[in-house]
Amino acid sequence: MSTDTAPSWSFRHHWMSQAATHATMRPDKPALRHLGESTTWAQLSRRSLRLAAALADRGVAAGDRVALLTLNHPWFVESVFAANSLGAMAVPLSFRLAPLELDYILTDCTPSAIVVDASLLPLLRSVPGAASIGTVVVIGAQDGPEIAYIAYEEFLGAYEPMELPDISEESTALIMYTSGTTGQPKGVMLSHRNMQVQAITCIRAMEMFDDSDVGFLTAPFFHIAGLGSIVANFVVGGTVVIHPLGAFDPRAVLDAYEREGATVVFNVPQQWDLICAQPDIDKRDLKLRIISWGAAPASDATLRAMGEKFPGALNVAVFGQTETSPITCVLRGADSLRKLGSVGRPIPSIQHRIVDGDMNDVAVGEVGEIVYRGPTLMQGYWRKPQETAEAFAGGWFHSGDLVKRDEEGFVWVVDRKKDMIISGGENIYCAEVENAVAAHPSVREVAVIGRPDGRWGQVPVAYVGVTPDADLSLPELTDFLHGRLASFKTPKDLVLVPELPRNAGGKVLKPVLRTQDADRAE
């Protein structure tokens, strides 16, 4: 067959078609649960396609952006499905951002519609760029006439479900804005194919082979860990429990695990510490099959506690970033103590190399940047061609993570490339220093930054939060690190803080620490 007569295929491997399939195969099975209420697969599919029809009538079309400024609840999922059913891109927004930060993002992505919680309308009203959005759909009751709005339930209730069109798996499903820890946020474009492969990664890592699992979501939807951790449930037809956002309450989370029969859960290590410390945990009727963690290193004490409290569960660590949708490495529980500090081995569906600054492969045990190729990589940064080209220089995606690998293929992250300290010509990897400091029994959390120094160029400084009723001095820390770290790597100053500044995803904001440190030096 000649190429000019070959058919052009439009694939439908995406979450909307999965929802339609589950609506046929398991219509009455809960797809989502929130505050004790269920949304079945039939309801999720029908409501999403109703909302899609309503948005289409307001002019939303393929290629448009639909912003979402909401808390965690089923209406968020419906809105993403609805936007994607039209070939539009869903843009989750963090409600934790300041008005000017949100204004930058809205000006950058220029949405034609936004879905917003009534409780967040005051925030939206304070954003200058919001006035140019043509359609504002409000979830819940609201007051105040400042922004013309449409009530969510009335909006979708006025339309019959539209027929699901063919949407290419290569079209952009999401624009996820990065946290902006190194500058202005960048919109990461993730395709339907990206998320489908992410689902396969989770299915393999979590051994989710049927629809019997009950996933449990505590991560915010505006973070890739939100949708990324539950996309496998959308593929296999399992149930997702959406836990309300707010201050992390380990007792309330355990109550919900028990009440909902949760089997697959994800928490950051600090949250696992709080959960494992609950005095009645051994008396609870828990069904946990997979206990996963990520976003920060876990200490051996945390891993041992998880193993003791949940002896029958598979412990899985995941590592990645928004641009890789997000998982690139997985560490199984059987290896977590044997390979303490490792982020695991790269997943089979992605190619990787560890390279020097000239893109030459480094030897086993040497430090280099890990770069990737594969179907989980983003399409690029929204409206940022130069940054996209830089990220894919040499044909590989540059993660910015400096790592080393052992003979078995396990990877250790030693630092972010932008965070590396150069002191007297020596490279100091902050993560290495942080791991050594974190071993001190009085240290609850730690972040290390470089401070400008007239003699050495930079010196390491440790910002530390100590455990309750503990104290720590620089001489005491220096003595503790003697023999553990080379002297040039040992922090030259210690700053005790109540807590480290973090972004909405829980990552430490080192630019904030550098600014604070500069102010201290003045």
ZIMO-V906003 format. One record per residue. OMEGA is omega in radians with two decimals (* if undefined). Layout:
# ZIMO-V906003
omega
OMEGA
OMEGA
This chain:
# ZIMO-V906003
omega
3.13
-3.06
-3.08
3.10
-3.13
-3.14
3.07
-3.06
3.06
-3.05
-3.10
3.10
-3.13
-2.99
3.12
3.12
3.06
3.13
3.12
3.11
3.14
3.10
3.09
-3.02
-3.07
-2.97
-3.05
3.12
3.12
3.00
-3.10
2.99
-3.09
-3.14
3.07
3.14
-3.12
2.92
-3.11
3.10
3.11
3.12
-3.13
3.14
-3.08
-3.11
3.12
-3.12
2.99
3.13
3.09
3.13
3.13
3.12
3.12
3.12
3.08
3.05
3.11
-3.04
3.12
3.14
3.09
3.06
3.04
-3.11
3.12
3.09
-3.01
2.94
3.10
3.10
-3.08
-3.12
3.06
-3.12
3.10
-3.08
3.08
3.12
-3.12
3.13
-3.11
3.09
3.11
-3.03
3.08
-3.11
3.06
-3.10
3.09
3.14
3.10
3.09
3.11
-3.14
3.05
-3.12
-3.12
3.07
3.07
3.14
3.10
-3.09
3.14
3.08
-3.12
-3.03
3.09
-3.13
3.06
3.11
3.06
3.02
-3.01
3.02
3.11
-3.13
-3.12
3.11
3.09
3.08
-3.13
-3.14
-3.12
-3.13
-3.07
-3.07
-3.11
-3.07
-3.10
-3.13
-3.01
-3.07
3.10
-3.11
-3.00
3.07
3.12
-3.12
-3.13
3.04
-3.13
-3.05
-2.97
-3.13
3.05
-3.04
3.07
3.11
-3.01
-3.05
3.09
-3.11
-3.10
-3.12
-3.11
-3.05
2.98
3.14
3.06
3.07
-3.10
3.14
3.02
3.10
-3.14
3.10
3.10
3.11
-3.10
3.12
-3.01
2.83
-3.12
-3.11
3.11
-3.03
3.13
-3.13
3.14
-3.13
3.13
3.11
3.07
3.14
-3.14
-3.12
3.12
-3.10
3.03
3.12
3.08
-3.07
3.08
3.12
3.03
3.11
3.14
3.10
3.14
3.13
3.13
-3.08
-3.07
-3.13
-3.14
-2.97
3.08
-3.03
-3.06
-3.08
3.04
3.10
-3.09
-3.04
2.98
-3.14
3.13
-3.12
3.14
3.06
-3.10
3.09
3.11
3.13
-3.10
-3.09
-3.09
-3.10
3.10
3.10
3.11
-3.12
-3.06
3.11
3.10
-3.14
3.06
3.01
-3.14
-3.10
3.14
3.09
-3.14
3.08
-3.07
-3.14
-3.05
3.13
3.13
3.12
3.10
3.07
-3.12
3.05
-3.07
-3.08
-3.05
-3.11
-3.11
3.14
-3.11
-3.05
3.12
3.03
3.01
-3.06
3.12
3.11
3.09
3.08
-3.13
3.14
-3.08
-3.13
-3.13
-3.00
-3.08
-3.02
-3.11
-3.10
-3.05
3.11
-3.07
-3.11
-3.01
3.13
3.12
3.02
-3.05
-3.11
3.14
3.11
3.12
3.11
3.06
3.12
3.09
3.10
3.11
-3.11
3.12
3.12
3.11
3.13
-3.14
-3.07
-3.12
-3.01
-3.11
-3.06
3.05
-3.12
-3.06
3.04
3.13
-3.08
3.09
-3.13
-3.06
-3.07
3.13
2.92
-0.27
-2.88
3.01
-3.11
3.14
3.09
3.12
-3.08
-3.13
-3.13
-2.94
3.11
3.11
-3.14
-3.06
-3.13
3.13
3.03
3.08
3.13
3.12
-3.12
-3.08
-3.04
-3.13
3.01
3.11
2.98
3.01
-2.89
3.02
-3.08
3.12
3.13
3.00
3.11
3.10
-3.12
3.06
3.13
3.12
-3.10
3.06
3.09
3.08
-3.13
-2.98
2.86
3.06
-3.01
3.09
-3.07
-3.14
3.03
-3.13
3.07
-3.09
3.07
3.09
-3.09
-3.12
3.12
3.10
3.13
3.12
-3.13
-3.11
-3.14
-3.14
3.10
3.11
3.08
-3.12
-3.03
-3.01
3.12
3.03
-3.02
2.93
-3.04
3.09
-3.06
-3.14
3.11
3.09
-3.03
3.03
3.05
3.14
3.08
2.88
-3.08
-3.10
-3.08
-3.09
3.11
3.03
-3.06
-3.13
-3.14
3.14
3.07
3.07
-3.13
-3.03
-3.09
3.12
3.12
3.14
3.13
3.14
3.13
-3.10
3.13
3.11
-3.05
-3.13
-3.04
3.08
3.09
-3.07
2.98
-3.13
3.09
3.07
3.09
3.11
-3.10
-3.07
-3.10
-3.00
-3.07
3.04
2.98
3.14
3.10
-3.11
2.97
-2.95
2.89
-3.07
3.11
-3.12
3.07
3.12
3.06
-3.11
3.10
3.12
3.10
3.13
3.12
3.14
3.09
-3.13
-3.07
3.13
-3.09
3.11
-3.13
3.00
-3.05
-3.12
3.11
-3.08
-3.13
3.13
3.04
3.13
3.12
3.12
-3.11
3.09
3.08
3.13
3.08
-3.11
3.04
-3.07
3.12
3.09
-3.13
-3.13
-3.14
-3.12
3.04
3.09
3.12
3.14
3.10
3.11
-3.12
3.10
3.11
3.12
-3.07
-3.10
*
